Amino acid sequence: MAGFQQVRAMRSLQVGEQSIATKITQIRVYSQAIDPASVAASGVSAQTFTVTGLTTADKVLVNPGVSTIGVAGAYVSAANTLTVIFVNPTAAAIDAASSTWQIIAFRS
């Protein structure tokens, strides 16, 4: 077909121009039970959770299983350790329910 390029199997995905590209060498999805501790009113809390398989080379996206406290960010702080930063902008403490989260890890 005119205008279409052939798709071929590769070991990595390159995004952007070659001189500034980051190759993604692995994408993994983890399903993990997460039970956040209570976050004080108008508070911010960095909490750690064990997610076996994560490495400090991973960049992560997190998807809570239920409506929860605000998630301001997440990163891998050590091998097998996910750190999630929770934000509570309300006037009362929030103790979010335990749920199964999806964690998408990109390795480059």
N, CA, C and O of each residue as an XYZ file, in Angstrom:
432
protein
N       0.839     -1.172      0.000
C       0.000      0.000      0.000
C       0.887      1.239      0.000
O       1.832      1.344      0.782
N       0.583      2.132     -0.848
C       1.361      3.360     -0.947
C       1.211      4.186      0.324
O       0.114      4.287      0.874
N       2.310      4.781      0.796
C       2.272      5.656      1.956
C       2.445      4.960      3.295
O       2.618      5.635      4.309
N       2.405      3.643      3.333
C       2.572      2.908      4.579
C       3.958      2.301      4.630
O       4.464      1.795      3.628
N       4.577      2.353      5.820
C       5.878      1.731      5.997
C       5.674      0.352      6.616
O       4.701      0.104      7.328
N       6.580     -0.496      6.334
C       6.509     -1.848      6.863
C       6.745     -1.835      8.377
O       7.617     -1.117      8.868
N       5.974     -2.624      9.104
C       6.166     -2.788     10.538
C       7.031     -4.015     10.743
O       6.793     -5.065     10.145
N       8.035     -3.875     11.589
C       8.917     -5.016     11.837
C       9.163     -5.168     13.325
O       9.066     -4.207     14.088
N       9.478     -6.371     13.721
C       9.745     -6.648     15.142
C      11.062     -6.012     15.544
O      12.054     -6.087     14.819
N      11.055     -5.379     16.722
C      12.261     -4.760     17.255
C      12.395     -5.130     18.718
O      11.440     -5.611     19.328
N      13.555     -4.912     19.277
C      13.787     -5.188     20.687
C      13.555     -3.970     21.556
O      13.532     -4.088     22.781
N      13.384     -2.814     20.960
C      13.118     -1.601     21.729
C      12.292     -0.646     20.890
O      12.190     -0.793     19.672
N      11.709      0.328     21.556
C      10.907      1.353     20.905
C      11.640      2.670     21.067
O      12.047      3.029     22.172
N      11.809      3.388     19.971
C      12.482      4.673     20.025
C      11.465      5.767     19.766
O      10.734      5.717     18.777
N      11.412      6.750     20.644
C      10.482      7.858     20.507
C      11.289      9.123     20.287
O      12.180      9.433     21.078
N      10.995      9.847     19.238
C      11.701     11.095     18.957
C      12.816     10.915     17.954
O      13.075      9.817     17.463
N      13.471     12.031     17.663
C      14.578     12.006     16.725
C      15.752     11.232     17.315
O      15.920     11.175     18.533
N      16.544     10.649     16.459
C      17.626      9.775     16.910
C      18.578     10.459     17.886
O      19.051      9.815     18.823
N      18.869     11.740     17.694
C      19.831     12.412     18.566
C      19.285     12.686     19.970
O      20.066     12.911     20.895
N      17.959     12.672     20.146
C      17.379     12.946     21.456
C      16.464     11.816     21.925
O      15.728     11.978     22.898
N      16.509     10.694     21.249
C      15.572      9.601     21.524
C      15.932      8.825     22.786
O      17.101      8.698     23.152
N      14.900      8.316     23.433
C      15.049      7.387     24.545
C      14.454      6.070     24.103
O      13.291      6.012     23.704
N      15.234      5.022     24.168
C      14.724      3.713     23.785
C      14.047      3.068     24.984
O      14.617      2.997     26.073
N      12.830      2.603     24.770
C      12.119      1.853     25.795
C      12.416      0.386     25.540
O      12.066     -0.161     24.494
N      13.060     -0.240     26.505
C      13.477     -1.625     26.312
C      12.530     -2.631     26.939
O      12.593     -3.825     26.643
N      11.644     -2.141     27.814
C      10.722     -3.061     28.468
C       9.541     -2.280     29.047
O       9.709     -1.192     29.598
N       8.357     -2.851     28.912
C       7.164     -2.314     29.553
C       6.523     -3.476     30.307
O       6.270     -4.536     29.735
N       6.264     -3.266     31.591
C       5.621     -4.292     32.406
C       4.450     -3.688     33.153
O       4.471     -2.515     33.525
N       3.432     -4.499     33.368
C       2.267     -4.079     34.140
C       2.193     -4.967     35.369
O       2.168     -6.193     35.266
N       2.159     -4.334     36.532
C       2.067     -5.040     37.810
C       0.695     -4.780     38.406
O       0.151     -3.685     38.260
N       0.139     -5.763     39.068
C      -1.112     -5.642     39.790
C      -0.779     -5.893     41.253
O      -0.346     -6.985     41.620
N      -0.986     -4.869     42.095
C      -0.489     -4.941     43.465
C      -1.517     -4.401     44.448
O      -2.104     -3.342     44.220
N      -1.736     -5.125     45.541
C      -2.590     -4.608     46.615
C      -1.834     -3.491     47.331
O      -0.701     -3.678     47.775
N      -2.473     -2.332     47.436
C      -1.880     -1.162     48.088
C      -2.857     -0.700     49.173
O      -4.050     -0.536     48.915
N      -2.346     -0.495     50.371
C      -3.165     -0.005     51.483
C      -2.501      1.246     52.047
O      -1.671      1.148     52.950
N      -2.858      2.425     51.525
C      -2.224      3.655     52.005
C      -2.550      3.934     53.469
O      -3.655      3.661     53.938
N      -1.575      4.480     54.175
C      -1.806      4.945     55.546
C      -2.612      6.238     55.483
O      -2.680      6.884     54.437
N      -3.209      6.603     56.581
C      -3.994      7.831     56.676
C      -3.102      9.045     56.371
O      -1.932      9.089     56.749
N      -3.687     10.016     55.683
C      -2.975     11.262     55.385
C      -3.697     12.384     56.124
O      -4.909     12.549     55.988
N      -2.952     13.142     56.895
C      -3.507     14.215     57.724
C      -4.184     15.292     56.882
O      -3.905     15.436     55.692
N      -5.065     16.033     57.510
C      -5.728     17.158     56.860
C      -4.691     18.118     56.292
O      -3.695     18.428     56.946
N      -4.930     18.583     55.083
C      -4.014     19.504     54.395
C      -2.585     18.966     54.360
O      -1.625     19.736     54.393
N      -2.451     17.652     54.293
C      -1.124     17.037     54.372
C      -0.641     16.397     53.086
O      -1.402     16.168     52.145
N       0.652     16.118     53.082
C       1.316     15.394     51.999
C       2.076     14.254     52.647
O       2.700     14.440     53.691
N       2.033     13.078     52.043
C       2.687     11.914     52.630
C       3.319     11.046     51.545
O       2.634     10.610     50.619
N       4.628     10.793     51.659
C       5.312      9.859     50.761
C       5.301      8.494     51.451
O       5.809      8.351     52.563
N       4.725      7.505     50.793
C       4.598      6.173     51.377
C       5.195      5.139     50.433
O       5.097      5.272     49.213
N       5.811      4.112     51.000
C       6.451      3.081     50.186
C       5.678      1.768     50.254
O       5.055      1.435     51.262
N       5.742      1.032     49.134
C       5.056     -0.246     49.000
C       5.964     -1.205     48.238
O       6.682     -0.790     47.329
N       5.936     -2.460     48.598
C       6.735     -3.468     47.899
C       6.028     -3.889     46.616
O       4.871     -4.309     46.642
N       6.737     -3.773     45.494
C       6.259     -4.265     44.202
C       7.427     -5.050     43.604
O       8.342     -4.473     43.016
N       7.381     -6.345     43.760
C       8.482     -7.206     43.320
C       8.675     -7.114     41.815
O       7.734     -7.303     41.045
N       9.905     -6.820     41.403
C      10.253     -6.725     39.993
C      10.639     -5.328     39.556
O      11.308     -5.169     38.534
N      10.236     -4.307     40.304
C      10.606     -2.935     39.943
C      12.092     -2.705     40.182
O      12.667     -3.251     41.124
N      12.710     -1.896     39.327
C      14.096     -1.494     39.521
C      14.172      0.031     39.430
O      13.238      0.677     38.956
N      15.267      0.587     39.879
C      15.437      2.039     39.829
C      15.603      2.543     38.394
O      15.627      3.753     38.171
N      15.716      1.646     37.425
C      15.754      2.045     36.012
C      14.345      2.256     35.452
O      14.190      2.740     34.331
N      13.318      1.894     36.229
C      11.937      2.013     35.771
C      11.366      3.400     36.024
O      11.663      4.040     37.032
N      10.540      3.849     35.087
C       9.687      5.022     35.267
C       8.289      4.450     35.395
O       7.951      3.520     34.663
N       7.455      4.969     36.301
C       6.168      4.332     36.555
C       4.986      5.280     36.416
O       5.095      6.486     36.635
N       3.865      4.696     36.047
C       2.552      5.318     36.088
C       1.713      4.447     37.000
O       1.811      3.221     36.944
N       0.889      5.058     37.839
C       0.066      4.263     38.752
C      -1.409      4.561     38.531
O      -1.794      5.681     38.196
N      -2.224      3.531     38.725
C      -3.666      3.648     38.592
C      -4.304      3.001     39.809
O      -4.371      1.775     39.891
N      -4.786      3.825     40.782
C      -5.423      3.262     41.967
C      -6.663      2.460     41.586
O      -7.345      2.764     40.607
N      -6.936      1.444     42.374
C      -8.085      0.595     42.097
C      -9.410      1.220     42.469
O     -10.449      0.818     41.944
N      -9.400      2.201     43.367
C     -10.628      2.873     43.802
C     -10.343      4.357     43.938
O      -9.191      4.789     43.901
N     -11.394      5.122     44.093
C     -11.230      6.547     44.366
C     -10.452      6.672     45.674
O     -10.783      6.016     46.662
N      -9.441      7.496     45.681
C      -8.543      7.568     46.831
C      -8.121      9.008     47.079
O      -8.674      9.941     46.496
N      -7.171      9.170     47.921
C      -6.557     10.469     48.163
C      -5.870     10.886     46.863
O      -5.599     10.039     46.011
N      -5.589     12.167     46.704
C      -4.876     12.614     45.520
C      -3.487     12.005     45.441
O      -2.777     11.934     46.444
N      -3.100     11.568     44.258
C      -1.757     11.041     44.019
C      -0.988     12.115     43.264
O      -1.328     12.455     42.131
N       0.057     12.650     43.904
C       0.843     13.725     43.307
C       2.002     13.198     42.470
O       2.547     13.930     41.644
N       2.384     11.952     42.668
C       3.484     11.375     41.913
C       3.829     10.002     42.431
O       3.380      9.589     43.500
N       4.640      9.296     41.651
C       5.104      7.971     42.041
C       6.443      7.710     41.360
O       6.679      8.148     40.234
N       7.312      6.989     42.061
C       8.609      6.635     41.500
C       9.144      5.403     42.213
O       8.654      5.020     43.276
N      10.165      4.783     41.606
C      10.815      3.627     42.217
C      12.000      4.159     43.013
O      12.960      4.675     42.442
N      11.925      4.031     44.327
C      12.965      4.597     45.193
C      14.087      3.609     45.494
O      15.175      4.018     45.899
N      13.841      2.328     45.306
C      14.837      1.269     45.491
C      14.304      0.030     44.781
O      13.142     -0.004     44.376
N      15.137     -0.970     44.631
C      14.676     -2.205     43.999
C      13.446     -2.737     44.729
O      13.433     -2.831     45.956
N      12.427     -3.078     43.970
C      11.177     -3.644     44.496
C      10.394     -2.683     45.387
O       9.529     -3.126     46.142
N      10.672     -1.382     45.320
C      10.021     -0.411     46.197
C       9.412      0.732     45.404
O      10.117      1.495     44.743
N       8.082      0.839     45.480
C       7.344      1.925     44.852
C       7.059      2.986     45.912
O       6.535      2.671     46.980
N       7.401      4.234     45.624
C       7.060      5.345     46.506
C       5.949      6.139     45.837
O       6.066      6.549     44.683
N       4.863      6.349     46.587
C       3.726      7.126     46.091
C       3.578      8.346     46.998
O       3.619      8.231     48.223
N       3.406      9.507     46.387
C       3.212     10.740     47.138
C       1.721     11.074     47.108
O       1.146     11.336     46.051
N       1.113     11.059     48.290
C      -0.316     11.339     48.441
C      -0.514     12.770     48.924
O       0.290     13.291     49.697
N      -1.587     13.399     48.465
C      -1.933     14.753     48.876
C      -3.381     14.746     49.359
O      -4.270     14.202     48.704
N      -3.594     15.363     50.519
C      -4.939     15.502     51.068
C      -5.239     16.985     51.235
O      -4.777     17.598     52.197
N      -6.011     17.581     50.310
C      -6.304     19.014     50.406
C      -7.516     19.339     51.283
O      -7.921     20.498     51.372
N      -8.094     18.330     51.927
C      -9.325     18.556     52.703
C      -9.009     18.971     54.139
O      -7.849     18.991     54.551
N     -10.056     19.302     54.892
C      -9.919     19.737     56.281
C      -9.975     18.582     57.276
O      -9.981     18.808     58.486
N     -10.017     17.350     56.778
C     -10.058     16.177     57.657
C      -9.089     15.116     57.146
O      -8.805     15.051     55.950
N      -8.589     14.296     58.046
C      -7.706     13.195     57.644
C      -8.462     12.235     56.724
O      -9.675     12.067     56.854
N      -7.741     11.609     55.799
C      -8.330     10.615     54.903
C      -7.538      9.322     55.032
O      -6.312      9.313     54.921
N      -8.260      8.229     55.269
C      -7.657      6.897     55.307
C      -8.264      6.111     54.151
O      -9.335      5.518     54.288
N      -7.582      6.109     53.025
C      -8.096      5.459     51.810
C      -8.166      3.947     51.997
O      -7.375      3.355     52.731
N      -9.120      3.347     51.323
C      -9.304      1.896     51.387
C      -8.180      1.169     50.647
O      -7.602      1.689     49.692
N      -7.895     -0.014     51.101
C      -6.967     -0.890     50.383
C      -7.615     -1.298     49.062
O      -8.818     -1.549     49.003
N      -6.809     -1.362     48.006
C      -7.330     -1.789     46.704
C      -6.187     -2.324     45.863
O      -5.017     -2.198     46.226
N      -6.536     -2.916     44.746
C      -5.523     -3.411     43.827
C      -5.216     -2.316     42.811
O      -6.097     -1.845     42.093
N      -3.951     -1.926     42.770
C      -3.486     -0.886     41.854
C      -2.817     -1.532     40.649
O      -2.269     -2.631     40.741
N      -2.867     -0.841     39.529
C      -2.113     -1.224     38.339
C      -0.909     -0.292     38.258
O      -1.057      0.929     38.314
N       0.263     -0.862     38.128
C       1.501     -0.082     38.005
C       2.112     -0.423     36.671
O       2.407     -1.586     36.397
N       2.305      0.585     35.834
C       2.932      0.381     34.518
C       4.361      0.879     34.633
O       4.595      2.043     34.960
N       5.311      0.005     34.366
C       6.732      0.346     34.484
C       7.370      0.360     33.094
O       7.271     -0.612     32.344
N       8.023      1.469     32.764
C       8.754      1.616     31.514
C      10.241      1.577     31.843
O      10.704      2.302     32.723
N      10.976      0.746     31.151
C      12.421      0.663     31.384
C      13.151      1.117     30.127
O      12.801      0.730     29.012
N      14.167      1.941     30.330
C      14.965      2.409     29.188
C      16.432      2.221     29.469
O      17.269      2.554     28.629
